[in-house]
């Protein structure tokens, strides 16, 4: 499914782009996430990765461009319940 979405976005972008300028935009970062779970204490922060790629398509009109992106964001929490450690994604 992801490949189909990516391929259709790429074909639409290729169809729209004739002589316009394209820019590839890499994105990367760190996420620090924590979930509040009712009735459970001991939640801790979980460090995750965020990354993706964007495509800036200039349309030829000043001040207007189309910018589709495909991103991955890691989320979750860590739990320490007694001696047992769990990671929830």
N, C-alpha and C positions, 0 to 999 in steps of 0.2 A: 504494500500500500504506500509506504514512504517513497519507494522508487517511482511509483506511478505519479504521485503528487509532484515529486522533483522533476520528472521528465515533462509533465505538462506545464509546470512553471517555466522550465527552460525553453520549451517550444513557444510558449506565448511570448517570452522575452525575446527570443530570436525573431519571431514574426514582427514584433513592435519595433525592433531595432533595424533601421535601414542604414543610415549614415550617422546615427547618434553615437555619442561617446559612452562607453561602458566603464564602470569602475568596480572592481572586486573588493569587498570589505570583509576582512577576517575579524572575528570577534572571539575573545577569550577572557576568562575571569574566574574568580573564586566565589562560591556561595557559602554562607554560613547560615544554616537553617536549624530551627528548633520547633517542635510541635508541642502544644499544650494538650495533654491527654487527661480527661477527667477521671479522677479516682486513682491516678498513678503519679507518684512523685519520683524524682531522680532523673528527669529528662536532662540531657546535656546537648550542647551544640554539635552538629555534624558538619564537617567541612566537605564541600562538594565542588564539582567542576561545572563551568558554564562555557559553552563554545558554540560557534556557528559561523555561517558565512552569509553575506548579503551581497546584493548586486544593485548598484546604483545606475539606473537607466535614464540618461538625459533625453528629454523629448524634443529638444530643439527650441522650446519656448523658454525664455529667460525666467529663472526662479522656479521652475517646475520640473520634477523628476519623479520616477517611480522607483521604489526601493523594496523589492521582496527580500525576505530573509528566511533562513532555515536555522533554528537554534535548538540546542540541547541544554536543559537545565536540570541539575541534580538536586533533589530535595530529600528530606527525611529527618530522623532524629536518632539519638543514641540513648539507650536506657540502661541504668545500673540498678537492677533489682536484686538486692542481697549480693551474693557472689557471682550471680549470672549477669553477663553483659549481652545486650541485644542491640542490633542496628536495624531500624525500620526505614525502608525506602518508599 
